[in-house]
Amino acid sequence: MNLRTNNVLQLNNGQSGSLPNAWGILPVSGAVGTLQLERRYFATGSYTTMSLAHITPGIPFPCYVTNVSVQTGTVYVLA
């Protein structure tokens, strides 16, 4: 897999955020928190969220992310 990034945001314990044009995340071992995806449910108007526990650590996870909230550990937002 050949992935390239122009910008990386490191999020640590208790931090949240994202980058413009973010195309994925890279969680580090032991990362706990939530990932908010770009797509919204039209019926409720709420964003789709996903637990970082469902993502394999150390492997980039391609997704259009609007926000990442890290409770513990480290996550890199890729753009």
C-alpha positions as CSV (number, residue, x, y, z in Angstrom):
1,M,0.0,0.0,0.0
2,N,1.4,3.4,-1.0
3,L,-0.1,6.2,1.0
4,R,1.0,9.8,1.0
5,T,0.2,12.6,3.3
6,N,0.8,16.4,3.2
7,N,-0.2,17.1,6.7
8,V,-0.4,15.2,10.0
9,L,-2.1,16.1,13.3
10,Q,-1.1,14.2,16.4
11,L,-3.8,13.9,19.0
12,N,-3.0,12.6,22.5
13,N,-4.8,12.0,25.8
14,G,-7.9,14.2,26.2
15,Q,-7.5,16.0,22.9
16,S,-9.8,16.2,19.9
17,G,-9.7,17.7,16.4
18,S,-9.3,17.1,12.7
19,L,-7.7,18.6,9.6
20,P,-9.2,20.1,6.4
21,N,-9.3,17.4,3.7
22,A,-8.5,14.6,6.2
23,W,-8.5,11.3,4.4
24,G,-7.7,8.9,7.2
25,I,-6.3,8.2,10.7
26,L,-3.5,6.1,12.1
27,P,-4.2,5.0,15.7
28,V,-1.3,3.9,17.9
29,S,-1.5,0.9,20.1
30,G,-3.8,1.4,23.1
31,A,-5.8,4.3,21.6
32,V,-9.2,4.8,23.1
33,G,-11.8,7.3,21.9
34,T,-14.3,8.0,19.1
35,L,-14.1,8.9,15.4
36,Q,-16.8,11.1,13.8
37,L,-17.2,10.4,10.1
38,E,-18.3,12.9,7.4
39,R,-21.5,11.2,6.3
40,R,-24.7,12.2,8.2
41,Y,-27.9,10.3,8.7
42,F,-30.6,12.3,7.0
43,A,-33.3,11.2,9.2
44,T,-31.7,12.4,12.4
45,G,-29.1,14.8,11.1
46,S,-26.4,13.3,13.3
47,Y,-23.0,12.2,12.2
48,T,-21.8,8.6,12.1
49,T,-19.4,7.8,15.0
50,M,-17.1,4.8,15.5
51,S,-15.0,3.6,18.4
52,L,-11.2,3.7,17.9
53,A,-11.2,0.2,19.5
54,H,-12.6,-1.2,16.2
55,I,-9.6,0.0,14.2
56,T,-6.3,-2.0,14.0
57,P,-3.5,-0.1,15.6
58,G,-0.5,0.8,13.4
59,I,-2.4,0.5,10.1
60,P,-3.8,3.6,8.4
61,F,-7.6,3.6,8.2
62,P,-8.9,5.5,5.2
63,C,-12.0,7.5,6.0
64,Y,-13.4,11.1,5.7
65,V,-13.1,12.2,9.3
66,T,-14.6,15.3,10.7
67,N,-13.5,14.9,14.3
68,V,-11.4,12.5,16.4
69,S,-11.7,12.5,20.2
70,V,-8.9,10.7,22.0
71,Q,-9.5,9.6,25.7
72,T,-6.2,7.8,26.0
73,G,-3.3,7.0,23.7
74,T,-2.3,8.6,20.4
75,V,-4.0,9.0,17.0
76,Y,-2.6,10.7,13.9
77,V,-5.1,12.4,11.6
78,L,-3.8,12.2,8.0
79,A,-4.5,14.8,5.3
